[in-house]
Amino acid sequence: MKNTASEKYHDLTVMENRVRYLLGSRLKNTDKINAAIEKQDELRNKHTSSTDWDSVSEIRKWRDNR
C-alpha cells in the first residue's frame, strides 16, 4: 500500500512541477517584437531600389565565383 501512495505522490509532484513550469514560463515581449517590425518597415520604405540592379544576376555571379 505504501508503494502505491508514494507512486501517486510522485505523480502528483511531477504534475505540480509541470504546472509551476508552465505558469512561470516567460511570455513573449510583444512590444519589442512590434518595435522591431516597425523599424524594419521604416528602413525598407526609406530604401529605394535601383532599376539597373538585378538581384538574381548578382546572386548568380556570387555563386559562380565561389
PELIN-V379530 format. One record per backbone hydrogen bond with DSSP energy under -0.5 kcal/mol. CO is the residue of the C=O (numbers start at 1). NH is the residue of the N-H. E is the energy in kcal/mol with one decimal. If there is no record, write none. Layout:
BEGIN
[[CO:NH:E] [CO:NH:E]]
END
This chain:
BEGIN
[[1:5:-2.1] [2:6:-2.6] [3:7:-2.3] [4:8:-2.4] [5:9:-2.4] [6:10:-2.5] [7:11:-2.5] [8:12:-2.3] [9:13:-2.5] [10:14:-2.1] [11:15:-2.3] [12:16:-2.5] [13:17:-2.4] [14:18:-2.0] [15:19:-2.5] [16:20:-2.5] [17:21:-2.3] [18:22:-2.5] [19:23:-2.8] [20:24:-2.2] [21:25:-0.6] [22:25:-0.6] [28:30:-1.4] [29:33:-1.6] [30:34:-2.7] [31:35:-2.2] [32:36:-2.1] [33:37:-2.2] [34:38:-2.4] [35:39:-2.1] [36:40:-2.3] [37:41:-2.4] [38:42:-2.3] [39:43:-2.5] [40:44:-2.5] [41:45:-2.3] [42:46:-1.6] [43:47:-1.4] [47:49:-0.5] [53:55:-0.6] [54:58:-1.7] [55:59:-2.4] [56:60:-2.2] [57:61:-2.4] [58:62:-2.2] [59:63:-2.4] [60:64:-2.4] [61:65:-1.8] [63:66:-0.8]]
END
